[in-house]
């Protein structure tokens, strides 16, 4: 009986703590890039074209780890050249129903097999890959690879380990066309 009273007391204290925290917290996000323009504040306003990231459309690393792959056996090898893209069509999901279901997302697991760097895209999703310690070409900028990726590689050299030579691209239910963009010659493996 004493254990039950102690547990109930801890739950009550936790609940009161959450109420106090919720009442006293600041509604503005902690990161400056997510703050909403306040015309009465002294901080400079954000650019008109800025918008907060869409977290609903972002695939987290945990989701990517457990999402089904394309099931390609053996993996598809895709190459490009300096002038020609390397295209790879991906068929629709075998679980596709009559109504579109955003949960029928598959992941194309992609590994850089040869070459110093590669940029892949399907629809609006892009993936930049590079070999360990390889210098990055000028085309791998924020427009192609995103701000997070370019800020990680400010010295224009790939990581010292093999963490940047693989990644995933989300494939929607209807499939699509993975494109290995033209540039420095590269070969990738798609699973």
N, C-alpha and C positions, 0 to 999 in steps of 0.2 A: 504494500500500500504506500509505503514511504517513497519507493522508486517512482510510482505513478505520480505522486504529488510533486516530486522533483522534476520530472519530465514536463508536466503541465506548467510548472513555474518557469522553466527554461523556454518553453514555447511562448508563454505570455511575455516574457522579457524580450525575446526576439521580435515578436510582433510589435511591441511598443517601440523598440529600436528602429524598426523599418518605418513606422509611422513618423517618428521624429526625423529620420533621415530624409524621407520623402517630402516632408514639409519644409525642410531647410535647404534642400539642394537647389543649385542654380539650374535654370531651364536651358541655358545656352550650353552647347557642347564645349568640351575642354579644348579641342583642337581648333586653331584659328581658321583653318580652311572650311570648317563646317558651320561657322557662326553665321547667323542670319543678319542681314543689314539692318541696322537700327539708325534711323535718320537723326535721332537725338543724341547719339553717342559721339565721342571724339575720335573713334577709330576710323580709318579710311574705309570707304565702301568697297565692296567686291566688284569685279568686272561684271558687266551685264551678261556675258555668255557663260559665267560660272554656275554650276549647279552641283549639289552634293552627290556623292556616288550612289548608284542604285544598288543597294545591298541585296535586293531580291533577285537580281539577275547575275550576281557574282557567284561563281562556284568556289566553295571553300576547299581547302586541301583535304579536309576530312571527307567531304562529299565526293571529291575526285578519287580518293583512295578506294571507296566502296562502290562507286558507280560501275556498271558493266562496261567492258571494253567492246571494241568492234568485233572481237572474236576472229581475227584474221590469223589463219594458220597455214603456212608460215607467214610471218609479218611481211607486209608490203614494203618494198624498198622504193623510195621516191628520190629522184635527182633533178637538179636544175642546171642552168648554165648562166653565163653573164647576161644573155639576151632573152632567154626563154624560161617562163615559169614551168614548174613541175606540177601538173594537176593530178588529183586523185579523187574520183567520184565515190561518194559513200551513199549506199542505198538506204531506203527507209528502214526504220526499226521493225524487227519482226513482231514486236508487241503492239504495233500501231493499230488503233481502233478506229471506229467511225468518227469519234470526236477527238480533237487534238488534246493530248495530255502532256503538260509540261514536265511531268515526272518521268516520262519515257526518254530521259536524256542519257546518252551513252558518252563515254570518254574515249577519244583517240589518244592513246599513250604513244608519245613520239620521242625518239632518241636520235641525237645527232651521231651518225656513224662515221662520216668523214667530212672534212672541211673545217674552216675556222668558225663559221657562223651561219645561221639560217633564220629566215623570217617566214613563218607559216600563218595562214589565215583561212578562216571559214566564216563567211558572213561578216559580222562585226567583230568577231573574236580573233585575236592575234596572239601569236606565241613567238618569242624570240629565244633562240638557243645559241650557245657558243661553247667552244672547246676550252678546257682549262688553260689559263694563262695566254690565250690568244688575243691579239690586238683586235679591237672592234672597228669595222668599217664605218665611214661617216653616215651611211644610210640607216644605221641602227640608232635612231634618235627618238625623242619623246613622241613624235607623231607616229612612228612605226611600232615602237615597243612599249610606250606608256611611260609616265613619269616615275612610277615606282622602280621599274626596271632600270631606267637610265640613271636615276639617283643612286642606285646600288653600284653602278658601273661608271662613276664620274671620272675615274682615271682612264677610261676608254680601254680597259683591259678586263678580260673575263676573270671569273673567280679562280682562286688557286686550286680548288678541288673540282670534282665533277658534278656539282649541284646544278649548274646551268646548262648541262648538255641534254637534259630531258625535261619533259613537261606534258601537259594534257591540253587538249582542245575539246570543248563540249560540242557534241553532235546532237542536234535536235531530232525529234521524232521523224521528220520528213527526210532526213539525210542532208546532203549538200555536197559541195566541192571543196576539198582541202587543196590549198594552193601553196606550194613551196615557191616563194617569190624569187624572181630573177635577181641575180647578184653574184657574189663570190660563189664559185662552184661548191655545192654541198650535197650530201646524201643523207637521208633520214630513214629511219625504220618506223613504221606505223603498225601498232597492234590494236 
